């Protein structure tokens, strides 16, 4: 439905219409949340937002641009404050054509002389001759194309001090000229003058008021007295000025923003007003690029307290928030993934999850982290795992070259296998998942970087040292089909092994990722392995931590 038809229907049906003033799209969007029937593109607010007096200083084009922005931002009808019509009858004709073409539901013009001055400013308030303003009303109505477009005549006789009789004479003349509604304006501190006007004028056309100076009267009381439209004309910009003044003065005085953070909107609220979620939805739907969408899963729920050398740190923070030269480990992971084009990142927290504070992630809670393993944590994000998925353990850093290489491989499930595994560390210090592949890797002292992807025939911590080809560091990628298969095998295994041992895990609930991959191998699924000898770093011990800080800048 066209917005002028919406406004016309509102005027014709019972009930009061409340218009709230705005000067830009953001103000209009906020207003639209709270049930107002329409938006008033306020001349005072628009002028003030430009830092100039409300005295016909801005051009029609500038007022129209503001009204258009407001109109595009909301589904509500917009009524534009057009002062005196921006000139004589020719200007009014041009104005109506431009505003109607822009989709504005209606305009309001006042019977002052050009250039006008705001009605609430003491001093000069010159009125145009009745004949001149009647000509403007008739010109406006004849210029409109859509019969539902609304023209409101604003009577300023009470503001100018010309008395009630003059106000009534002008209102009657403007009604005869075709005005769709009469706005009767007053700057008295009570509504008595307004009530008298309504009683004597009757209900020939809808009555519009602007109760700026008599705010104590409710909309219901005005409706009972015959008012059809109330305009709350300038409260948005007044609220903004007071809020800005308070926030800016506090920041200047205290030298920090800490004292105002709980008094201002969050960036998340701003993004919501901007329709950022809808923009992202449209991008996902229509913006097709050569790179397919990839999500990332980072399980970071464990407490890491079993590693003695890290215990004093792990007692305070989760390992994912370990500070590496000024940045948390998790933040570095996020930045690396972003550089590889991965922006949808799910982090599974558990132990001290309230300390996980990094932008660019969606934090998912594993409230059973004490009695579950990494596999359970990963599947906490199962509902989001429907596209190509990159998985990396929370205590592991990878470089962007490895991420990009792994994402480029056209296999359903590809894990990383580190060929620098040292057999002297076999069975020591920590649980390591080992990998056996077919065909076996070529063992030589020197070789070019091997880009071969081999099939995994076995994975887990229980492989004998002489059979091990690689170490699995918890880095992998799966296509949408690969993820689908992984989730299916997980669900089937849960049904069969819940509360029971699962491969090398004491129970299915405490299993690691390697146990699920081994189950898939036994069922005939193809798991591929990319051999590497660099590009990742695990922070398990304090020695690892010191090394990471020494090489990462």
N, C-alpha and C positions, 0 to 999 in steps of 0.2 A: 504494500500500500504506500502511495506517495505521502510524504510527510505533511503536505498542506491538507490532504484529506484526513489524516490523523488528527491534526489540530482542529479542523472544521467539525469532525465528529465529536471531539472533546467539548467544543463550545455548544454543540446541540444537545448533548446528553446531560442528565442531572449530575450534580456534584461539582465541587470546586476544582480549579486547575491551579497547580503550584508550579511556577517557573523559578528556577534557581539560576543566579547569575554565574557566568563563566567568561574567561577571556582567552582560554586556550583549550586544546584538546584534552590535556591531562585533567584539568579541572572539570571538564564536562564528563569524562569517564568516571571520575570519582562521584560526581553528582548522580550519575545514572545508577549507581549502586543502591540508592536510598529511596526509590519510589516516587521521585518527582515526575510530574507528567510532561515536563518539557524543560528546555534550556533557554535562558535569556542571554543573548550575546550582548553583554553589557557595555555600553559606550564608556562609562566611567572606568570599568575594569580594563577594557582594551586600551584606553588612553593612559591609565596609570601604569599598565604593564610596559608601555613605551616610555614611561617617565615624563609624560607631558600632561598639562592640564586638560580637563574635560571641557574644551572650549572650541570645538571644530578645528583643531590644529592638524589632526591626522586627516588624510584623504579618504574618500570613499573606498578607494582600492585597498587601503590598509585595513579599514573596518571590514570590508567584504572578505579579505583574505583570512582574518581571524574567525569570522562567522563560518566560512567554508571549512576551516580546520575543525571547528567545534562540531559542525554538522556531519563531517566524515567520521568523526570519532564515536558517535553514538547513534542509536536507533530512534531516539526521541525526536519530536519536532522541535525546531529551533526558531525562536522569534528574535529578530535582530533589532537592536536599538539604533535607529538611523537618524537621530537628532532632528534637524529641521528638513531633512531630505537632501542635504548637501548642496542646496542652492535654490533656484526657482523651479517652476513646473517642468522645465526641460530636464533639469537634473533629476527630478523625482521620477520622470518617465524612464530615464536611463537607469536609475537606481533599481526600480521595480523589475525591469527586464533582467538586469544582472543578478539580483538576489533570487528571483524566481528560477532563472536558469541554473543557479548554483544549488537548487534544492532546498532553499530556506523556506520554512512553512509560512512565515509572515513577517511583516515589518511594522515598526511603530515610529511615527513621525510626530513632532511636537510643534505647537503653534507659536514659537518664538521667532525673532528675527535672526537671520544669519549675519555674523557668527554668534551662536548662543554661548551661554556659560552654564555650568552645572546648577541645577535648581536649588541645591542646598547651600550655595555660596551666597552670603549676604551682599546686597547691593544691586547693581544693574540686572534687571530681568525684563527685557523688552519683548512685547508681544507683537506678532504680525497682525495686520488687519484681517478681520474674519473673511472678507472676500478673497484675499490672497490665499489663505490656508484652505478655504473651500475649493479653490481652483486646484490646489495640490492634491487634495483627497480625490477629486473627480479624475484628475490626470492619472493618479496611481491606479484607481480602479479600472479605468479604460485601458491602461497599459498592460495589465495582467492578462495572461493567456489562460491559465487554469482558474476556473470559477471558484475553486476552494482556497486559493491564495488569500491570506488574511491581511487586511490593512487596519491598523489600530491608530486612532487619532488621540493624541495626548493633549489634554487641556491644562494649560499652565496659568490660568487666571488667578487661582488661589495662591500660587507661588508668587506671582507678580504683585499681589495685594490689590487686585482689581475687584474682588468681592464675589459673593455667591451668585448674584444675578448675572454678572458677566460670564461666569463659568457655565451656568445653565444655558445662556444664550448661545455660547460657542458650542457646547455639547450638542444642542438641538440642531444647529446649523451643520455641524460635521456629520451628524447622523443622516440628515436629509441629503447630504452630498454623497452618501454611500459608505461611510466608515463602518467596518464590521464590528467594531467595539470601541468604547470610550475609556481612555485611561485618565482618571481624575487624580491629580497630584496635589499633595499638601505637605507642608513641613511643620505643621502644628505637632505638639507633643502628645495630643490625644486624637482619637479617631472621630470626634464629634462632628467636625467639618465634613468628613467623608460620609458619615451617616446622614447628615442633612441633605447633601447632594443627592445621594441615592434615593432618599424618600421623595424628593421633589422631582427628580428626573425620571424615576420609574424604571421599567425594565425593557425599554424600547430596543436596546442592544446590550450585549454583555458589558458589565462594568469591570474594569481592571484597576487595581491599586498597587502602590509601592510603599509598604508600611515601614520605611526606614526609620522615621522619627517617632513612630508609635508602635514599637515592637511588642508591647505587652498583650496585644489582642491576638487570640488564637485564630487559626484558619476556620475552625468550626463556627466561631462567633461571627466572623466576617461572612461566611456562607449563609448563616441565618439572617443576616441583614441584607442579602441580595448581591453580594460580591461574587463574580464568576471567576476571576483570575487574580491571583496574588503573585507579585514578582518580588522575590528576595534578591535584590538587584546587585549588591556589592559585598556580600558577606564573605565570599571566597577570597577576594583580594585583601580584604581587611584581616582575615585570619592568616593569610600568607605573610603579610607584612609583620604582624605581631610575632609569628613563629620565627621568621627569618631574623628579626631584630634580636630576639632572645637567644637563638642559637649562635649567631655571629658574635654577639657581645660576649657570650660565655667562652667561645673558642679564643677570642682575642685576649680576654682577661686571664684565662687559665693556661693558655699556651698548649692546649691539647683538646682533642675531640671527645675524650673519655666522659666528660660531664654531660654530653648531649646525646650520646648514642642511644640511651633508653627513651629519648624524647622525640626522635626522628624516625622516619620510615626506614625499614631495612631495604637493601638493594633488591632483595627478592620481591618485596612489594612493588617497587618501581618496575621491575621486569614484568610483573603480572599486569600492571596498568598498561604497559607498553605492548601487551599481547605477545610477549616473547615466546611463551609456550606454543601459541598458535603459529608463529613464524617457524619455529622448529618443526612443528607438525607438517606444515606446508613444504618445508625443505625436504623432509623425509619422504613426502609423498611425490613431489614433482621434480626436485632438483637431483637429476641423475648425473652422476659423474663416473669416470672410468674406474675409480676405486670403489669397491663394494663396501658397504657399511660393516664395521667391525666393532664389537663391544669387548671390554676387558673385564676380567674377574681377578681380584686380588684378595685371596684369603689371608686375613691378618687377625684372627681371633685368639690365637694361642698366647700363653703368658711368658714363654721362654725362660721360665725360672729354673729349669733343669740344668741349664748351662751356668756353672758356678762363676765363671769369669765375668758373666754379664748380669749376675743376680742383683747387684747393687743398683744397676740402671733399670733392669726389668721390673724391679719392685715399684718404680715410680711411673713408668710409661710403657706402652706397648712398643715392640721393636719397630713397628712401622713409623713411629714418630721420633726415632733416633736422629739426633741432629748430626748431619754430615756437612761440616763447614758452612753452617748458617742456614741449611735447609733440611727439613725432615726427609728421611728416606722415602716416605710415601710421596711427598711433593716431587722429588726427583723422578720417581716412577711415573707420576702423572705427566710431568713435562716431557719425558722421553716418549710416552705413548702419544701425547698430543702432536709432537713433531712427526710421528709416524702416521698421523691422520686418525688416531683413535681418541674420541672425545667422550664416549659414553662408558664411564668407568665405575664399576660396582666394587666397593670394598666391604668385605665381611669382617665386622668387628665383634669383639667379645670381651676379652680382658681389657679393663680400663678403656672401654670404647669412648667414654666421654672425653678422653684426651685426644682423640683423633679429630684434628681440625685442619683440614686441607681443602682448598677450593677445587672445584672441578670433579668432585666424586659424588656418588650416591652411596651413603653408608647404610648397610644392612646389618641387622643384629642377629648374632648367633647366641642366644641366651643359654644354650647348652654346651658352651665351649669347653667347660671343664670335663665333660664326659664324652665328647665327640672329637673326631679327627678332621683333617683337612678336607676330605671328601665331603663330609656332611656340611662343612662351611661353604664349600663351592656350590653345593646344591641349594643352599639358602637363597641363592640368586637364580634358582632354576626357572622361575617364571619369566625372567628377562633374557634367558638364553635361548634365543630362537634364530639368531643370525650367526655369522662367522664370529668366533669367540677366541680371544687371546687370554690365556691363563698364566699367571706368574705368581709364585709364592710371595708372601709379604715381606720376607727378609732377603729377597734377591733383587739385585739391580741388573738390568740388561742395557746394552747400548742400542741406539736407534738403528744402527746398521743391522744388527741381529734381528730386531723386531721387523724391519722392512723385508729382510730376506725370508724370514719365517712366514710372513703374511703373503709373500709372492708365490709360495709353493702350492701347486694345485693338487693337493691330496686332502682327503676328508679328515684325517687325524694325523698330525705331525708333532712329535716330541723332539726336544733337543737332547742330544747325547754328547757329553763332554769327553773328548778323547785324551785329555790330560790327566785323567784319573791316575792317582799314584797308588800302586798295589801295596806300598808300605803302610798306607793309612787304612787299609781294608780292616773293617771290624772295629776300628778304634773311635773313641770320642763321641760319635753321633750315629744315628741311623741314616744310612745312605741307600737310596734306591739305585740298583744297577741295571744295565741293559745288555741284552745279547741280541745281535742282529744277524741277518742272513741276506746277502753274503757277508762274511766277516770282513772287517776293514783290513786294508793292506798296511802292514806294520813295516815302516822303513824309517831311517834316521832323518831323511829329508823328503819332503813332498810338497807339491802345490796344494793350495787350499782345496780340499775335497768337497765338491758341491753335491756329491751323490747322496740320494735319499735311499736308505736301506729299510727293509722290513724288519720290524721288531718281532722276535720269536719268544722273548721272555723278558719280564721286568719285575723287579722287586728287591728286597734287601737280603734275600736268602740264596743268592747265586754265588757259587764257589768262586774264589778269587781267580783261578786259572781260566774260568769261562767268561769273565767279565770283559766286555768291550768298551762300555761307556758308563759314565755316571749320569743319572737323570736329575737335573737341578730343579725340577718343578716348573719348567717353561714349556708351553705347548700352544698349538693353535688347532682349532677344529672348524670345519666348514659348517654351514647350517645343517647339512645332512649328517655330518659327523656328530654334532651336538645332539641332534635328534636321537641318533643311535646310542650315544652315551647316556642320555636321560632314560631311554627305554631299558637299557641294561641295568641302570641304577635301580629303577622302580622294580624290575623283576627280581633283582638280587635282594632288595630290601624285603620283598615279600617272602623270599626263600630263606634268607640268612639273618633276619632281624633277631638281635640278641644272641647270635651264634658266631663262632669264629668265621672269618672271611679271609681266605688265603693266609697271609702272615699276620693279619690283625687279630687281636683277641676277640673282637666282635665287629660286626658290620658297622656299627655306629662309630667305632674308633678308627676305621680304615683311612688310608691315605689315597691319593689319586692313583698311585701305581697299582694298588689292588684292583681298582675298577678297570684299569687298562689291561691288566693280566687276565681278568675275567673275560674281557672282550676278545683278547687273543685266543683264549680257549674256546670261545664260541665261533671263531672263524673270521672275526672282523680284522681288517687290515689296519695295523698301526705302523706308521712310518717314522723314521728317525733321521734327523739332520745332524750330521757330525760337525762339531765345532771344536775349536781349541782356544777360544777367547770370546770376549763379548758379554761376559756375565760375572757377577760377583755376589757371593753369599756372605751375609753378616751373621755368623753363628756364635763366634767367640769374641772376646775383647781384642784378641790379636787381629781378627778379621776387621773389627771396627777401626782399629788404629791404621790398618792398611788402607781401608776405604778412605779415611780422612787424608791419607798421604797422597793418594793418586787422583782424588776427585776434587775439582776446584769449583 
